[in-house]
């Protein structure tokens, strides 16, 4: 049986530069970014997917694919760190989940193949892995169970896991031949 990998889509922000919460965005063809992120995680090896909503949660909830867990980050205004903390809520050392695989909703080009590369092979509780694109390190980021408690102490503001990953360098997984490294912060 494969490891229990929980995909986490961070989609709680207000999207000020975008002009609306990114959880409400869609491609020009009408595909909701929430569905694209969910499908990339599910198609890349995650056994479950959790979507973290915040700003615009009521309007975004219907865009979440059936079967995904929904968590509302009540402190989403504090930034990405609060959203990631909400995504980790309920997970602890005794959890059957061996790792979370985190991505952002504003990566509509993220390909399931990048997720599959990050999740490939045996996943252990001490693992930290990160997709790396031509533009540099990005998402998804695989965070093994052993890192959840110490990571939580670093989650503050809009930096998410950045400080923790600086002091605990992840294994970089080459995804330079795949789309998905650029986030969308503004319309167009």
C-alpha positions as CSV (number, residue, x, y, z in Angstrom):
1,X,0.0,0.0,0.0
2,X,1.4,3.5,-0.9
3,X,2.2,6.0,1.8
4,X,-0.6,8.3,3.0
5,X,0.3,11.6,1.4
6,X,-1.9,14.6,2.1
7,X,-1.9,17.3,-0.6
8,X,-2.4,20.8,0.7
9,X,-3.6,23.7,-1.5
10,X,-3.0,27.0,0.1
11,X,-5.7,29.3,-1.2
12,X,-6.6,31.6,1.8
13,X,-5.2,35.0,0.8
14,X,-7.1,38.1,-0.3
15,X,-5.1,38.4,-3.6
16,X,-4.7,42.2,-3.2
17,X,-2.5,42.5,-6.3
18,X,-4.8,40.2,-8.2
19,X,-7.9,42.3,-7.2
20,X,-9.7,39.3,-5.7
21,X,-9.0,36.2,-3.7
22,X,-7.0,33.8,-5.9
23,X,-9.2,31.0,-4.8
24,X,-11.8,32.6,-7.1
25,X,-9.6,32.8,-10.2
26,X,-9.9,30.6,-13.3
27,X,-8.0,30.1,-16.5
28,X,-9.2,32.0,-19.7
29,X,-10.9,28.7,-20.6
30,X,-12.8,28.8,-17.3
31,X,-11.0,26.1,-15.3
32,X,-10.9,27.1,-11.6
33,X,-7.4,27.4,-10.2
34,X,-8.6,25.4,-7.2
35,X,-9.5,22.4,-9.3
36,X,-6.2,22.6,-11.2
37,X,-4.2,22.6,-8.0
38,X,-6.3,19.8,-6.6
39,X,-5.9,17.7,-9.7
40,X,-2.2,18.2,-9.9
41,X,-1.8,16.9,-6.3
42,X,-4.2,14.0,-6.7
43,X,-2.7,13.1,-10.1
44,X,0.8,13.3,-8.7
45,X,0.4,10.7,-5.9
46,X,-1.5,12.4,-3.0
47,X,-4.0,10.0,-1.5
48,X,-6.1,12.9,-0.1
49,X,-6.2,16.7,-0.8
50,X,-7.0,19.4,1.7
51,X,-7.8,22.9,0.4
52,X,-7.2,25.8,2.8
53,X,-9.6,28.8,2.2
54,X,-9.8,32.2,3.9
55,X,-10.7,35.3,2.1
56,X,-13.8,34.7,-0.1
57,X,-14.2,31.2,1.5
58,X,-18.0,31.2,1.0
59,X,-17.7,31.9,-2.7
60,X,-14.7,29.6,-3.2
61,X,-16.2,26.5,-1.5
62,X,-18.3,25.5,-4.5
63,X,-15.2,25.6,-6.6
64,X,-13.5,22.9,-4.5
65,X,-13.6,19.5,-6.2
66,X,-15.8,16.9,-4.5
67,X,-13.9,14.7,-2.2
68,X,-11.4,17.3,-1.1
69,X,-11.2,18.3,2.5
70,X,-11.9,22.0,3.2
71,X,-10.3,23.9,6.0
72,X,-10.9,27.6,6.6
73,X,-7.9,29.5,8.0
74,X,-9.6,31.9,10.5
75,X,-6.4,33.9,10.8
76,X,-5.7,34.1,7.1
77,X,-5.0,37.8,7.3
78,X,-1.8,37.1,9.1
79,X,-0.3,35.6,5.9
80,X,0.8,32.4,4.3
81,X,2.2,31.1,7.6
82,X,-1.2,31.1,9.2
83,X,-2.7,29.3,6.1
84,X,0.0,26.6,6.2
85,X,-0.6,26.2,10.0
86,X,-4.3,25.7,9.3
87,X,-3.4,23.1,6.6
88,X,-1.3,21.2,9.1
89,X,-4.0,21.3,11.9
90,X,-5.0,17.9,13.1
91,X,-1.8,16.2,12.0
92,X,0.6,15.0,14.6
93,X,3.2,12.3,15.3
94,X,0.6,9.6,15.5
95,X,-1.1,10.5,12.2
96,X,-1.2,7.8,9.5
97,X,-0.1,10.6,7.1
98,X,3.6,10.3,6.4
99,X,4.0,13.6,4.6
100,X,2.1,16.7,3.3
101,X,2.7,17.9,-0.2
102,X,2.1,21.7,-0.3
103,X,1.3,23.9,-3.3
104,X,-0.2,27.3,-3.9
105,X,-3.4,28.0,-5.7
106,X,-1.8,30.7,-7.9
107,X,0.3,28.1,-9.8
108,X,-2.3,27.2,-12.5
109,X,0.4,25.7,-14.8
110,X,1.6,23.2,-12.1
111,X,1.7,19.8,-13.7
112,X,0.9,16.5,-11.9
113,X,4.3,15.2,-13.3
114,X,6.1,17.7,-11.0
115,X,4.1,16.4,-8.0
116,X,4.9,12.8,-9.1
117,X,8.6,13.6,-9.2
118,X,8.5,15.1,-5.7
119,X,6.6,12.2,-4.3
120,X,8.5,9.5,-6.2
121,X,10.0,6.6,-4.3
122,X,9.6,5.7,-0.7
123,X,8.5,8.7,1.4
124,X,9.8,8.7,5.0
125,X,8.7,10.9,7.9
126,X,12.1,12.8,7.9
127,X,11.9,13.8,4.2
128,X,11.9,17.3,2.9
129,X,11.7,17.7,-0.9
130,X,11.0,20.7,-3.2
131,X,10.4,21.1,-6.9
132,X,12.9,23.3,-8.6
133,X,12.1,25.0,-11.9
134,X,14.1,27.1,-14.3
135,X,13.0,30.1,-12.2
136,X,14.4,28.5,-9.0
137,X,12.9,26.6,-6.1
138,X,9.1,26.4,-6.0
139,X,6.2,24.1,-5.3
140,X,5.2,21.5,-4.5
141,X,7.1,21.0,-1.3
142,X,7.0,17.7,0.5
143,X,7.2,17.9,4.3
144,X,7.6,14.7,6.2
145,X,5.8,14.1,9.5
146,X,9.0,14.7,11.6
147,X,9.1,18.3,10.4
148,X,5.5,19.3,11.2
149,X,6.0,20.3,14.9
150,X,9.3,22.3,14.4
151,X,7.9,23.9,11.3
152,X,4.9,25.2,13.1
153,X,7.2,27.4,15.3
154,X,8.5,29.1,12.2
155,X,5.1,29.9,10.7
156,X,4.5,33.6,10.9
157,X,3.6,36.3,8.4
158,X,3.7,35.8,4.7
159,X,6.9,33.8,4.6
160,X,5.3,30.4,5.1
161,X,7.9,27.7,5.4
162,X,10.8,29.7,3.9
163,X,12.8,30.3,7.1
164,X,12.4,26.6,8.1
165,X,13.6,25.5,4.7
166,X,16.6,27.7,4.9
167,X,17.7,26.1,8.1
168,X,16.6,22.6,7.0
169,X,17.5,22.5,3.3
170,X,15.2,20.2,1.3
171,X,16.2,17.8,-1.4
172,X,15.7,19.7,-4.7
173,X,13.8,17.7,-7.3
174,X,14.6,18.8,-10.9
175,X,11.4,19.9,-12.7
176,X,13.1,22.4,-15.1
177,X,11.6,20.7,-18.1
178,X,8.0,21.0,-16.7
179,X,5.6,24.0,-16.5
180,X,4.5,25.3,-13.1
181,X,7.3,27.4,-11.6
182,X,5.7,30.8,-12.0
183,X,3.0,32.1,-9.6
184,X,0.3,34.5,-10.8
185,X,0.1,37.6,-8.6
186,X,-1.6,40.1,-11.0
187,X,-4.4,39.9,-13.6
188,X,-3.3,39.0,-17.1
